[in-house]
Amino acid sequence: MAHGRYDCSEGCPVEAALNVIGGKWKGIILYHLLSETMRFNELKRLMPGITQRMLTKQLRELEADKLISRKVYPVVPPKVEYSMTDYGRTLDSIICALRDWGVKHMENAKPQPVQTSGA
């Protein structure tokens, strides 16, 4: 697929996109929120390798970039839900394409059995 050349003097559009959704956790968070609204601990359970501090940081950044929304319910104990915004949903096809590519990559990255010739 051919792509046009961009004048990156004002910044590269790919770099701009990756600055918003790049990193180890943001894509995974967005992927999970595409299917449903979730609470903090639900997200944390789906990503056992992420620390509470990092999840909080990533959620705040995604909220600041208007990709997700945070709804706080006035109850005790506090209840907070995260969901995709309409703007965040514009990433749906991109996140799904990354998932599909990741599946193929994982299949290609599997060690292939060594072929031995019969003697």
C-alpha positions in Angstrom: 0.0 0.0 0.0 1.5 3.3 -1.0 1.4 6.3 1.3 1.9 9.9 0.7 4.9 11.9 2.1 4.0 14.3 4.8 5.7 17.6 5.5 6.8 16.8 9.1 8.0 20.3 9.9 4.8 20.7 11.9 5.1 17.2 13.3 4.5 13.7 11.9 0.9 12.5 12.1 2.1 8.9 13.0 4.2 10.3 15.8 1.2 12.4 17.0 -1.0 9.3 17.0 1.6 7.1 18.8 2.1 9.8 21.4 -1.5 9.5 22.4 -2.0 5.7 22.2 1.5 4.4 22.4 3.2 2.6 25.2 2.8 -0.7 26.9 -0.6 -0.2 28.4 -2.8 2.4 26.6 -3.7 0.1 23.7 -4.7 -2.7 26.1 -6.8 -0.3 28.2 -8.5 1.0 25.0 -9.0 -2.5 23.7 -10.9 -3.6 26.9 -13.0 -0.4 27.1 -14.1 -0.8 23.4 -16.3 -3.7 24.5 -17.8 -2.3 27.8 -17.6 0.3 30.5 -15.4 -1.0 33.3 -14.3 -0.1 36.8 -10.7 0.4 37.9 -10.3 -3.0 39.5 -11.9 -4.8 36.5 -9.2 -3.3 34.3 -6.5 -4.1 36.8 -7.6 -7.8 36.9 -7.4 -8.0 33.1 -3.8 -6.6 33.2 -2.1 -8.4 36.1 1.3 -6.9 35.1 0.3 -3.3 35.6 0.8 -1.5 38.9 -2.1 0.5 40.4 0.0 3.7 40.0 0.7 3.0 36.3 -3.0 2.2 35.6 -4.1 5.4 37.3 -1.5 7.4 35.2 -2.5 5.8 31.9 -6.2 6.3 32.6 -5.6 10.0 33.5 -3.7 10.5 30.3 -6.3 8.8 28.1 -9.0 11.0 29.8 -6.9 14.1 29.3 -6.7 13.2 25.6 -10.5 12.8 25.5 -10.4 9.1 24.5 -12.1 7.8 27.6 -14.4 9.3 30.2 -14.5 8.8 33.9 -17.8 8.8 35.8 -17.7 9.1 39.6 -20.8 8.0 41.5 -21.6 9.8 44.8 -21.7 6.7 46.9 -19.6 5.2 49.7 -17.3 3.5 48.9 -16.6 5.6 45.8 -17.6 4.0 42.5 -15.8 5.1 39.4 -16.4 3.8 35.8 -14.4 4.3 32.7 -15.8 4.2 29.2 -14.8 5.2 25.7 -15.9 8.6 24.4 -17.3 9.0 20.9 -13.9 10.4 20.0 -12.1 7.4 21.5 -14.4 5.1 19.5 -12.9 6.5 16.3 -9.9 4.2 17.2 -12.1 1.1 17.1 -10.9 -0.1 13.7 -7.3 0.8 14.5 -7.3 -1.1 17.8 -9.0 -4.2 16.2 -6.4 -4.1 13.3 -3.6 -4.1 15.9 -5.2 -7.1 17.6 -5.5 -9.0 14.3 -1.9 -8.2 13.4 -0.8 -9.2 16.9 -2.5 -12.6 16.5 -0.6 -13.2 13.2 2.6 -12.0 14.6 2.3 -14.3 17.6 1.7 -17.2 15.2 4.7 -16.3 13.1 6.9 -15.8 16.2 6.3 -19.3 17.5 9.4 -21.4 17.2 9.1 -23.8 14.3 9.8 -27.5 14.9 13.2 -28.6 13.6 12.9 -30.8 10.5 15.1 -33.8 10.7 15.8 -36.0 7.7 15.2 -39.7 8.2 18.3 -41.7 8.0 
